[in-house]
């Protein structure tokens, strides 16, 4: 075996280490999973910080079909009676959207009523405007419970209005437009304009959590879908026709802090 002098090694070694470092840690590899997919970042949002009750943390990891959905999160008692909203995306909660009226060839913000977006939550909330159960600028959700739509995965920190004891249901309704599939086609209800703003109806998730058990994390599971155009507040338990809408969210959890 050929031997090298200490002087020669002192010259070669730094260069060899630099080459090894260049190939073993390629630029751009930071933040990627073992499969080479860029790691999912998660934003933190808050609502109702002045609430007198416990802090809840709801985390949603976006799924492969995620594309800026609208959603609402709220609390019910164990019998399904609405208690309070924790969070609703700002556009729906205020009734004002970024792209409504087209003027001079561009879309501008404006008021709109979209009953097909989150009908299960809207009917549970029960506040009517012009005969429709949907928020408007005059019946909007208070700012403490709304916020901009997160661009991806998020972690919501929200307090209940008052302290609660025992078990409650955490509800999560999510929807996004233009997600047709083989069943929910654009010709399924050709005369229903509201249906065409939703396509696959909103999906509803639920979990039962004990407010007296902090640090317990529970996963929300899909329990059904809403009415396709928002005419009723019914829950449809059969989700066999729902496809990509079940992949807007990959995972949703709730924990009591």
Buried (B, 14 or more C-beta within 10 A) or exposed (E): EEEEEEEEEEEEEEEEEEEEEEEEEEEEEEEEEEEEEEEEEBEEBBBBEEBEBBBBBBBBBBBEBBEEBBBBBBBBEEEEEBBBBBBBBBBBBBBBBEEBEEEEEEEEEBEBBBBBBBBBBBBBBEEEBEEBBBBBEEBBBEEBBBBEBBEEBBBBBBBBBEEBEEEBBBBBBBBBBEBBEEEBEEEEBEEBEBBBBBBBBBBBBBBEBBBEEEEEEBEBEBBBBBBBBBBBBEBBEEBEBBBBBBBBBBEBBBBBE
